[in-house]
Amino acid sequence: MEMINVKVDEINGVLVTTSNRVAEELGVQHRSLVSKIDDYVKKFQSAKLSADFYIPSNYKDNRNRTYRNYLITKKGIAQLVGGYSSAVERAFELNVAYINKFDEMEKIIYQQEFSLNKELLSKIKKLENELEQVPMSWVQLELVKDQINETATRRMKTLNISDRSFKLKLKKEIKKDVFSRFGINDLLELKSKDYLSIMPYLLYWLEPYKLKAENITQLDIL
């Protein structure tokens, strides 16, 4: 089988060759080839469908004159060159050469896109990691502190305990639970990403039974 070198370009994200090249490679007049493509295009039900095979275009010759031509896709090559198989001796070899070239170009583009996507995903991951380390803002931190205080006050009212020392114990216990839950040793170590999870946690926080029992017992003794 004759080894034929063919050229495929990527134009506007689509892999194509041109009708000029194909006419020269087949050894037929370009005008005749364009007419053949025109007939194929007319048989398609819509311009959108025909564009999967043939894309209307134009080119300039060496005298800067503009002429019609077509950009031909992989599907178009299979149809067009296949139609010359019985009339042109090298049509079969040319068809095979184009199929291989289109496949080669598709693999190259896939590898390029894969590399770009991999690099993009790496950058996104890096950005996510950086965002996770952004400390909680001063406003957010103050709201957390206010919620700790409000939670302690609410629990005191629920338990009907007014002893200030009990409130201090509650706040200390709340912070202890927060430190344990978020793996920190100080509220200043909280991250901005923690805000949406810590606020509901504080809102529904309940003191341990032991702390409640101890203080209720002390009140009973008093």
Summary of the structure (lengths in Angstrom):
residues: 222
radius of gyration: 37.3
end to end distance: 106.2
largest distance: 112.4
contacts: 573
relative contact order: 0.09
helix: 66%
strand: 11%
